[in-house]
Amino acid sequence: MVDITNKSTTLRLAVAEATVTVGSQATIDAINNKTVPKGDVFASSKATGLLGIKKTADLLPDCHPLPIEYAGIDFKIEGLEIIITVSVKTIYKTGVEVEAMHGASIVALNIYDMLKPIDKNIEINTIRLLQKKGGKSDFKDKYRKDLTAVVVVCSDTISAGQKEDKSGKAIINALENNDVQIVEYVIIPDEIDEIQKVVTTYTQSKTDLIIFTGGTGLSKRDVTPEAIVPLLDREIPGIAEAVRTYGQARTPYSMLSRSLAGVKDESLILALPGSTKGASESMDALFPHVLHIFRIFKGARHE
């Protein structure tokens, strides 16, 4: 199974369709009049479809077990065609496309099974996905492609050449995957003056994202938040809350992080953990959705 532990939980929706074609109008009449020997075709098929949706992960080995929080099955008759529509919703880390298509398939097969004693010309036709929503793919193409970023590593040991930087490089990799251009990669010691100088320099040059990694812990040398906060026009608590919530689901120590986020002029400033895993997971938690802030900036300029 694919590893989905790095994904964020979002509302997921999938709508699938299947078509069953019968051989005669007499079969359609039997369905409508509920005179099919095996019983009410639509009621039975709906129940079967709901079971099929919930059992998808039991039958398809690469499907993740997930909570089904809504399933709807609808039928429409057009001539000799029975059109089945299956809608599935969940709030989870992965989508429900396969569940919706599996449900549609099972419904179609049950209709076939119920009608075959009275009609030898039944066909199951197209089974297809009509719609899907949720997850990063929904938002990937909705953000600006001209955004710039500077990545700043705050570490006494790394700036002294005693340790290799990995967290900054993890952030750079995540930014590049989101089509953000890296204009500078800076390594500085844990000094308030140095941190504030970087903020001032890159806000004045109108860099869109200024991302710090390191200095958000609880040691005496961890001063990144103290350096940044006085320079902000305003903080954005929800961003830091998203980082800690995402991290807390993976390690109980995330509550100790003092990650923060805020705005200076039209630059978004993030202070993320210094550990490689903490930095990488923070980027997973925030991107690409945090880039929506630049649409807000654009709207504010046109008010």
C-alpha positions in Angstrom: 0.0 0.0 0.0 1.1 3.5 -0.7 2.3 5.5 2.3 -0.2 8.2 3.1 1.0 9.2 6.5 2.4 12.5 5.1 -1.0 13.6 3.7 -3.4 15.9 5.4 -7.0 15.0 6.2 -9.4 16.9 4.0 -13.0 16.5 2.8 -13.0 14.0 -0.1 -15.8 13.4 -2.6 -16.2 11.0 -5.5 -19.1 10.4 -7.9 -19.1 7.4 -10.2 -21.6 6.1 -12.8 -22.4 2.8 -14.3 -25.0 1.9 -17.0 -27.0 -1.3 -17.3 -28.9 -1.9 -20.6 -31.8 -4.3 -20.6 -33.3 -6.2 -23.6 -36.9 -5.0 -23.6 -39.4 -2.5 -22.2 -41.1 -5.4 -20.4 -38.0 -5.6 -18.1 -38.3 -1.9 -17.4 -42.0 -2.3 -16.6 -41.2 -5.2 -14.3 -38.7 -3.0 -12.4 -41.1 -0.1 -12.1 -44.0 -2.3 -11.1 -41.8 -4.3 -8.6 -42.8 -7.6 -10.2 -39.3 -8.9 -10.7 -39.3 -12.4 -9.1 -36.2 -11.7 -7.0 -37.7 -8.6 -5.5 -37.5 -4.8 -5.6 -34.5 -4.2 -7.9 -33.5 -0.7 -6.8 -34.0 -1.3 -3.1 -32.0 -4.5 -3.1 -29.3 -3.0 -5.4 -28.9 0.1 -3.2 -28.3 -2.1 -0.1 -25.8 -4.2 -2.1 -24.1 -1.1 -3.3 -23.7 0.3 0.2 -22.1 -3.0 1.3 -19.8 -2.9 -1.7 -18.6 0.6 -1.0 -17.7 -0.3 2.6 -16.0 -3.5 1.6 -13.8 -2.0 -1.1 -10.6 -2.3 1.0 -11.3 -5.9 1.8 -11.3 -6.8 -1.9 -8.7 -4.5 -3.5 -5.4 -5.0 -1.7 -3.9 -1.5 -2.4 -7.0 0.4 -1.1 -6.7 1.9 2.3 -9.4 1.1 4.9 -11.1 4.4 5.5 -14.3 5.8 7.1 -17.2 6.1 4.8 -19.1 9.2 6.1 -21.7 9.4 3.3 -22.8 7.2 0.5 -25.6 7.9 -1.9 -27.0 5.7 -4.7 -29.4 7.0 -7.3 -31.1 5.4 -10.3 -32.4 6.9 -13.5 -34.1 5.1 -16.4 -33.6 6.4 -19.9 -35.2 4.2 -22.5 -33.7 0.7 -22.0 -30.8 2.1 -19.9 -30.6 2.1 -16.1 -28.1 4.8 -15.1 -26.6 4.3 -11.7 -24.9 7.2 -9.8 -22.9 6.6 -6.7 -21.6 9.4 -4.5 -19.2 8.8 -1.6 -17.8 11.3 1.0 -15.2 11.1 3.7 -12.9 13.3 5.7 -9.6 11.5 5.4 -6.1 11.4 3.9 -6.9 9.7 0.7 -9.7 9.8 -1.9 -12.8 7.7 -2.4 -12.8 7.3 -6.2 -12.3 3.5 -6.0 -15.0 3.2 -3.4 -17.5 5.0 -5.6 -16.6 3.0 -8.7 -16.6 -0.2 -6.8 -20.1 0.6 -5.4 -21.3 1.4 -8.9 -19.9 -1.9 -10.2 -21.6 -3.9 -7.5 -24.9 -2.2 -8.0 -24.7 -2.9 -11.7 -23.8 -6.6 -11.0 -26.7 -7.0 -8.6 -29.1 -5.5 -11.1 -27.8 -8.0 -13.7 -28.2 -10.9 -11.2 -31.8 -9.9 -10.3 -32.9 -9.4 -13.9 -31.2 -12.3 -15.7 -34.1 -14.8 -15.0 -36.5 -12.5 -17.0 -34.1 -11.0 -19.6 -31.2 -12.8 -21.4 -30.0 -9.6 -23.1 -28.8 -7.5 -20.2 -25.4 -5.7 -20.5 -23.3 -3.8 -18.0 -21.8 -0.9 -19.9 -19.6 2.0 -19.0 -18.4 2.3 -15.4 -16.6 5.6 -15.0 -15.6 8.3 -12.5 -17.6 11.5 -13.0 -16.1 13.7 -10.3 -13.6 13.8 -7.5 -12.7 16.5 -5.0 -10.3 16.8 -2.1 -6.6 16.7 -1.5 -3.7 18.7 -2.8 -4.5 18.0 -6.5 -7.6 20.2 -6.1 -5.5 23.2 -5.4 -2.3 22.6 -7.2 -3.1 24.7 -10.3 -4.8 27.5 -8.4 -1.7 29.4 -7.1 0.7 31.8 -8.6 3.7 30.4 -10.4 5.9 33.4 -9.9 6.4 33.3 -6.2 9.9 33.7 -4.7 11.4 32.5 -1.5 14.5 32.7 0.7 15.3 29.8 3.0 17.2 30.7 6.2 18.8 28.1 8.4 19.3 29.4 12.0 22.0 27.3 13.7 25.2 28.0 15.5 26.7 24.6 14.7 25.7 24.6 11.0 27.0 28.2 10.4 30.3 27.2 12.1 30.6 24.3 9.7 30.3 21.7 12.4 27.2 20.1 11.1 25.5 19.6 7.7 22.2 21.3 7.0 19.4 19.0 6.0 16.3 20.8 7.2 16.9 23.8 4.9 17.4 21.5 1.9 14.2 19.7 2.8 12.3 23.0 2.7 13.9 23.9 -0.6 12.9 20.6 -2.1 9.3 21.1 -1.0 9.2 24.7 -2.3 10.5 23.6 -5.7 7.8 20.9 -5.8 5.3 23.7 -5.4 6.8 25.8 -8.2 8.3 28.4 -5.9 11.6 29.9 -7.0 14.4 29.9 -4.5 16.2 33.3 -4.7 18.6 32.7 -1.7 19.7 30.0 0.7 21.2 31.5 3.9 22.8 30.0 6.9 23.2 32.2 10.0 23.9 31.7 13.7 21.2 32.0 16.3 21.5 35.7 16.8 18.6 38.1 17.0 20.4 40.8 15.0 21.3 38.4 12.2 17.7 37.1 12.0 16.2 40.6 11.9 18.6 41.7 9.2 17.4 38.9 7.0 13.8 39.8 7.6 14.4 43.4 6.7 16.6 42.7 3.7 14.1 40.3 2.0 10.9 42.1 2.9 12.4 45.3 1.3 13.3 43.3 -1.8 9.7 42.0 -1.9 10.5 38.3 -1.6 7.2 36.5 -1.2 8.2 33.8 1.3 10.9 34.1 4.0 11.2 30.7 5.7 13.4 30.2 8.7 14.3 26.7 10.1 15.7 26.4 13.5 15.6 28.4 16.7 12.0 27.6 17.6 12.8 25.3 20.5 13.3 26.0 24.2 17.0 26.3 24.7 18.5 29.7 25.6 19.9 30.0 22.0 16.5 29.5 20.4 15.6 33.1 19.6 14.0 33.0 16.2 10.5 33.8 17.4 11.8 36.6 19.6 13.6 38.1 16.7 10.8 37.9 14.2 7.7 38.9 16.2 8.6 42.6 16.8 9.0 43.1 13.0 5.7 41.6 11.9 2.7 43.6 10.8 0.5 40.8 12.2 0.8 37.2 13.2 -1.2 34.4 11.6 -1.8 31.9 14.5 -3.7 29.4 12.4 -0.6 28.6 10.3 1.5 27.7 13.4 -1.5 25.8 14.8 -1.7 23.7 11.6 2.0 22.9 11.9 1.7 21.7 15.5 -1.5 19.8 14.9 0.0 17.9 12.0 3.1 17.2 13.9 1.3 16.2 17.1 -0.4 13.4 15.2 3.1 12.0 14.5 5.1 12.8 17.6 4.0 13.9 21.1 6.8 16.5 21.2 5.4 18.8 18.6 3.5 20.7 21.3 6.9 22.1 22.4 7.6 23.8 19.1 7.4 27.6 19.0 6.8 27.7 15.3 5.2 30.9 14.1 3.9 32.7 11.0 3.2 36.3 10.2 3.2 39.0 7.5 5.5 41.9 7.0 4.4 44.1 4.2 3.4 41.5 1.6 5.9 38.9 2.6 4.9 35.7 4.4 7.4 34.8 7.1 7.5 31.3 8.6 9.6 30.1 11.5 9.7 26.3 11.4 11.4 23.6 13.5 15.1 23.0 12.9 15.0 19.2 12.8 14.9 17.7 9.3 11.7 15.7 10.1 10.1 18.7 11.7 10.8 21.0 8.8 9.7 18.4 6.2 6.5 17.6 8.0 5.7 21.3 8.5 6.0 21.8 4.7 3.7 18.9 4.2 1.2 20.4 6.6 1.2 23.9 4.9 1.8 23.5 1.2 0.4 24.3 -1.2 -2.6 25.6 0.7 -0.7 28.4 2.5 0.0 30.0 -0.8 -3.6 31.1 -1.0 -2.4 34.1 1.1 -1.0 35.7 -2.0 -4.4 35.7 -3.6 -5.6 37.5 -0.5 -2.8 40.1 -0.8 -3.8 40.6 -4.5 -7.4 41.1 -3.5 -6.4 43.6 -0.8 -4.4 45.7 -3.3 -7.5 46.1 -5.5 -9.9 47.1 -2.7 
